[in-house]
């Protein structure tokens, strides 16, 4: 396999740089992947309502204290070219690595049965992002 040259135990980087942030790279401006702290606020301060479907997609309507709402689909995960758990779970990356285990990063996981929780997810897993704008 390819060796990682950044975000490992030797370089001290635990937050994605803009050049490696998919939202910043593809959308530009001040778009970026949220921090672990922002995902924690999303989990703790927002109202989560499971919705059967919006446009045929299962997911959560998440309403913030300001009344704004976002929809987070249960998009599943990608392992290589294989999609799994779509419609049952959704995972969304933060830009923050787990300093205790550099092969994982903080993500929020959504389940149709259990709501939302923060986890350390293997970085090699293909999961969604929900960009934020500063």
HUPEQUI-V710196 format. One record per backbone hydrogen bond with DSSP energy under -1.0 kcal/mol. CO is the residue of the C=O (numbers start at 0). NH is the residue of the N-H. E is the energy in kcal/mol with one decimal. If there is no record, write none. Layout:
CO:NH:E / CO:NH:E
//
This chain:
13:96:-3.0 / 16:19:-2.2 / 20:24:-2.9 / 21:25:-2.4 / 22:26:-2.7 / 23:27:-1.1 / 27:30:-1.9 / 29:133:-1.3 / 31:131:-2.8 / 33:94:-1.8 / 34:38:-2.0 / 35:39:-2.1 / 36:40:-2.2 / 37:41:-2.4 / 38:42:-2.4 / 39:43:-2.8 / 40:44:-3.1 / 46:62:-2.6 / 48:60:-2.7 / 50:58:-1.6 / 53:56:-1.5 / 56:53:-2.2 / 57:73:-2.8 / 58:50:-3.1 / 59:71:-2.7 / 60:48:-2.4 / 61:69:-2.1 / 62:46:-2.8 / 63:66:-2.3 / 67:63:-2.8 / 69:61:-3.0 / 71:59:-2.3 / 72:74:-1.5 / 73:86:-3.4 / 76:83:-2.6 / 77:125:-2.6 / 78:81:-1.8 / 81:78:-2.4 / 83:76:-2.5 / 84:87:-2.3 / 84:88:-2.3 / 87:111:-1.8 / 88:75:-2.5 / 89:109:-3.4 / 90:127:-1.3 / 91:107:-2.4 / 94:15:-2.2 / 95:105:-2.7 / 100:103:-2.3 / 102:122:-2.7 / 103:97:-2.3 / 104:120:-3.0 / 105:93:-2.1 / 106:118:-2.8 / 107:91:-2.1 / 108:116:-1.9 / 109:89:-2.2 / 110:114:-1.4 / 114:110:-2.0 / 116:108:-3.2 / 118:106:-2.5 / 120:104:-2.3 / 121:124:-1.7 / 125:77:-2.7 / 127:92:-2.3 / 131:31:-2.2
//
